[in-house]
Amino acid sequence: MAILHSAPLTAIPEYFTVTSAAAPDTYRESGFIPSPGRVYFGTAPDGSPCLVTTVAEGDPLDQVGAYRSEVAAPQVSANTGYWITWESFLPTDFPYNAVPDFFNQGTYCIAQMHDSPDVGNPIVNLSNVVFFVNNAGHIIVKVPTLASFADKTSESNYDVYIGPKLKLGQWVKMAWLVKFTTDATGFIESYYDGVPVCKVWRQRTDYTNLLAPYLRLGVYDFHHLDGFGRMTQYVRNVVIRDGSDSAFSAMGMDRIAAAPKQIP
C-alpha cells in the first residue's frame, strides 16, 4: 500500500488550492485562500467537518463565464498509474434536475481531472475525465474521444457513461483509477460508491502536454445551464495512492464486475 497524498480537508488546506471562487481562475497560483460563502471549511448536513463548495446564480463568474466553486490539487505525473479517491456529500436538495440535460451529457459537474495550462501551449478548457449528475438523478462520466485527445486546440467531444442513481444526503466514496498518457497504454476507471461507471483501457488518455492533468473538486456549471439557483457539494478525505494498489485498499471494497453502460 503506497499512499502518496492524503488530505482530510476538515480544517486545513492540505494539498489543495482554490481555483475559482469569487475571482477568475488563477490555475492554483494564488494558494489556498478560503472564499467566504463559496469555498470554506464547515460542516455537512450530518454535522461532519469538511470542505464546503457552493455557488449561487448571481455570484461572480469565472474567466469563461461559468459559475464554479472548486479546489484543485497539483498535477499528477504522466505515464503513471494512480488511484484517486474522495468522499462526496450532495444534499437532498441538490438541483440535478433543475434543467434538462445538455445533449445527454448531464447537467452539473462535481469532479474532474483537468488539462494543465502548459507554457507555450494554448490555455484551453479541456478535461480528461469528468463526473456529472444528470437530470434523471444518475451519476455519469464523460471521457474525451480519441480524436479530441489528439487535438488540444478545439472543444472536446465526449463519450458518456451512465452510472447508478445518486445517493443524496449521505457520504459516498468516489474514485478514479487512471494513467494519463499519449500512447495506447492509458486507462481511466471511474467508480461511484464502489460501482464502476466507466472502464477505458489500452488507449490514449491525455492531450499533447508538458504537464499532466490535475484534480478539481467542487461544483461547476460546466455547460452554462442557468436555472440551478444554488448548488453545494461537501468534500472530505481525498487520498491519492499508487495505481498498483488493490481496489480494496483504495475504495474499501473489491471491484464490482458489472459492465458500465455507455450513452449513445
FENWOHU-V934001 format. One record per residue. RES is the residue in three letters. SS is DSSP state (hx for helix, st for strand, lp for the rest). PHI is phi in degrees with one decimal (NA if undefined). BURIAL is + if it has 16 or more other ideal C-beta (glycine too) atoms within 10 Angstrom, else -. Layout:
((RES:SS:PHI:BURIAL) (RES:SS:PHI:BURIAL))
This chain:
((MET:lp:NA:-) (ALA:lp:-130.5:-) (ILE:st:-84.0:-) (LEU:st:-91.6:-) (HIS:st:-148.1:+) (SER:st:-138.2:-) (ALA:st:-135.5:+) (PRO:lp:-60.2:-) (LEU:lp:56.4:+) (THR:lp:-112.4:-) (ALA:lp:-153.3:-) (ILE:lp:-128.3:-) (PRO:lp:-84.4:+) (GLU:lp:-58.3:-) (TYR:lp:75.9:+) (PHE:st:-107.4:+) (THR:st:-135.1:+) (VAL:st:-78.3:+) (THR:st:-101.2:+) (SER:st:-146.5:+) (ALA:lp:-124.6:+) (ALA:lp:-102.8:+) (ALA:lp:-149.0:-) (PRO:lp:-57.7:-) (ASP:lp:-61.4:+) (THR:lp:-106.5:+) (TYR:lp:51.3:+) (ARG:lp:70.8:+) (GLU:lp:-78.8:-) (SER:lp:-90.6:-) (GLY:lp:78.1:-) (PHE:lp:-81.6:+) (ILE:lp:-122.2:-) (PRO:lp:-53.2:+) (SER:st:-110.9:+) (PRO:lp:-52.0:-) (GLY:lp:82.1:-) (ARG:lp:-127.2:+) (VAL:st:-137.4:+) (TYR:st:-163.5:-) (PHE:st:-86.6:-) (GLY:st:-159.1:-) (THR:st:-133.7:-) (ALA:lp:-78.6:+) (PRO:lp:-57.7:-) (ASP:lp:-87.5:-) (GLY:lp:89.9:-) (SER:lp:-76.3:-) (PRO:st:-67.3:-) (CYS:st:-170.0:+) (LEU:st:-93.0:+) (VAL:st:-102.4:+) (THR:st:-123.2:+) (THR:st:-149.0:+) (VAL:st:-148.2:+) (ALA:st:-127.1:-) (GLU:lp:-60.2:-) (GLY:lp:103.1:-) (ASP:lp:-67.6:+) (PRO:lp:-58.0:-) (LEU:lp:-90.0:-) (ASP:lp:-84.3:+) (GLN:lp:-72.9:-) (VAL:lp:-108.0:-) (GLY:lp:79.0:-) (ALA:lp:-114.7:+) (TYR:lp:-88.1:+) (ARG:st:-159.0:+) (SER:st:-138.7:+) (GLU:st:-137.7:+) (VAL:st:-120.0:+) (ALA:st:-131.6:+) (ALA:st:-101.2:+) (PRO:st:-62.0:-) (GLN:st:-60.7:+) (VAL:lp:-81.1:+) (SER:lp:-97.1:-) (ALA:lp:-71.1:+) (ASN:lp:60.6:-) (THR:lp:-134.8:-) (GLY:st:-85.0:+) (TYR:st:-138.6:+) (TRP:st:-97.1:+) (ILE:st:-125.3:+) (THR:st:-127.4:+) (TRP:st:-161.9:+) (GLU:st:-111.8:+) (SER:st:-123.4:+) (PHE:st:-127.0:+) (LEU:st:-101.9:+) (PRO:lp:-66.8:+) (THR:lp:-63.8:-) (ASP:lp:-100.9:-) (PHE:lp:-60.5:+) (PRO:lp:-84.5:+) (TYR:lp:-61.3:+) (ASN:lp:-110.0:-) (ALA:lp:-68.5:+) (VAL:lp:-139.6:+) (PRO:lp:-66.0:-) (ASP:lp:-60.9:+) (PHE:lp:-87.4:+) (PHE:lp:48.7:-) (ASN:lp:64.1:-) (GLN:lp:-108.2:+) (GLY:lp:85.2:+) (THR:lp:-109.7:+) (TYR:st:-128.5:+) (CYS:st:-93.6:+) (ILE:st:-121.9:+) (ALA:st:-167.3:+) (GLN:st:-156.8:+) (MET:st:-100.6:+) (HIS:st:-108.5:+) (ASP:lp:-58.4:+) (SER:lp:-91.7:+) (PRO:lp:-79.6:+) (ASP:lp:-74.4:-) (VAL:lp:-61.9:-) (GLY:lp:89.8:-) (ASN:lp:-104.1:+) (PRO:lp:-64.0:-) (ILE:lp:-85.9:-) (VAL:lp:-118.5:-) (ASN:lp:-96.6:-) (LEU:lp:-117.8:+) (SER:st:-120.4:+) (ASN:st:-91.4:+) (VAL:st:-164.8:+) (VAL:st:-138.5:+) (PHE:st:-92.9:+) (PHE:st:-124.4:+) (VAL:st:-104.3:+) (ASN:lp:-120.8:+) (ASN:lp:-64.5:+) (ALA:lp:-86.0:-) (GLY:lp:85.1:-) (HIS:st:-108.7:+) (ILE:st:-83.4:+) (ILE:st:-133.5:+) (VAL:st:-126.8:+) (LYS:st:-115.4:+) (VAL:st:-125.6:+) (PRO:st:-57.4:+) (THR:lp:-69.1:-) (LEU:hx:-60.1:-) (ALA:hx:-63.2:-) (SER:hx:-70.1:+) (PHE:hx:-61.0:+) (ALA:lp:-80.7:-) (ASP:lp:-130.8:-) (LYS:lp:-88.7:+) (THR:lp:-100.1:-) (SER:lp:-131.7:-) (GLU:lp:-66.2:-) (SER:lp:-75.6:+) (ASN:lp:-102.1:-) (TYR:st:-126.9:+) (ASP:st:-87.3:+) (VAL:st:-118.1:+) (TYR:st:-120.9:+) (ILE:st:-99.0:+) (GLY:st:-113.2:+) (PRO:st:-74.1:+) (LYS:st:-62.7:-) (LEU:lp:-62.3:+) (LYS:lp:-107.7:-) (LEU:lp:-89.6:-) (GLY:lp:73.8:-) (GLN:lp:-155.9:-) (TRP:st:-78.4:+) (VAL:st:-131.2:+) (LYS:st:-80.7:+) (MET:st:-119.5:+) (ALA:st:-155.3:+) (TRP:st:-124.8:+) (LEU:st:-111.8:+) (VAL:st:-137.4:+) (LYS:st:-142.6:+) (PHE:lp:-97.7:+) (THR:lp:-155.7:+) (THR:lp:-94.8:+) (ASP:lp:-101.6:-) (ALA:lp:-91.6:-) (THR:lp:-109.6:-) (GLY:st:-79.3:+) (PHE:st:-156.1:+) (ILE:st:-141.6:+) (GLU:st:-117.6:+) (SER:st:-125.6:+) (TYR:st:-131.7:+) (TYR:st:-127.7:+) (ASP:lp:54.3:+) (GLY:lp:83.3:+) (VAL:st:-91.9:-) (PRO:st:-70.4:+) (VAL:st:-102.0:+) (CYS:st:-150.3:+) (LYS:st:-137.1:-) (VAL:st:-118.1:+) (TRP:st:-132.0:-) (ARG:st:55.9:-) (GLN:st:-154.3:-) (ARG:lp:-66.4:+) (THR:lp:-134.3:+) (ASP:lp:-146.1:+) (TYR:lp:-81.0:+) (THR:lp:-73.4:-) (ASN:lp:-136.1:+) (LEU:lp:-88.3:-) (LEU:lp:-120.8:+) (ALA:lp:-80.2:+) (PRO:lp:-69.5:+) (TYR:st:-138.5:+) (LEU:st:-81.7:+) (ARG:st:-125.9:+) (LEU:st:-128.3:+) (GLY:st:150.5:+) (VAL:st:-127.3:+) (TYR:st:-152.0:+) (ASP:lp:-83.1:+) (PHE:lp:-52.5:+) (HIS:lp:-97.0:+) (HIS:lp:57.6:-) (LEU:lp:-101.9:+) (ASP:lp:-64.7:-) (GLY:lp:126.0:-) (PHE:lp:-81.0:+) (GLY:lp:76.5:-) (ARG:st:-142.4:+) (MET:st:-134.5:+) (THR:st:-137.0:+) (GLN:st:-130.5:+) (TYR:st:-104.9:+) (VAL:st:-133.4:+) (ARG:st:-159.3:+) (ASN:st:54.3:+) (VAL:st:-81.7:+) (VAL:st:-133.4:+) (ILE:st:-116.4:+) (ARG:st:-136.8:+) (ASP:st:-58.9:-) (GLY:lp:-68.1:+) (SER:lp:-82.7:-) (ASP:lp:-65.0:+) (SER:lp:-76.0:-) (ALA:hx:-61.9:+) (PHE:hx:-65.0:-) (SER:hx:-63.8:+) (ALA:hx:-79.2:+) (MET:hx:-112.6:+) (GLY:lp:78.3:-) (MET:lp:-157.5:-) (ASP:lp:-78.4:-) (ARG:lp:-60.9:+) (ILE:lp:-94.3:-) (ALA:lp:-81.2:-) (ALA:lp:-56.9:-) (ALA:lp:-80.7:-) (PRO:lp:-63.7:+) (LYS:st:-108.4:-) (GLN:st:-90.3:-) (ILE:st:-83.5:-) (PRO:lp:-59.5:-))
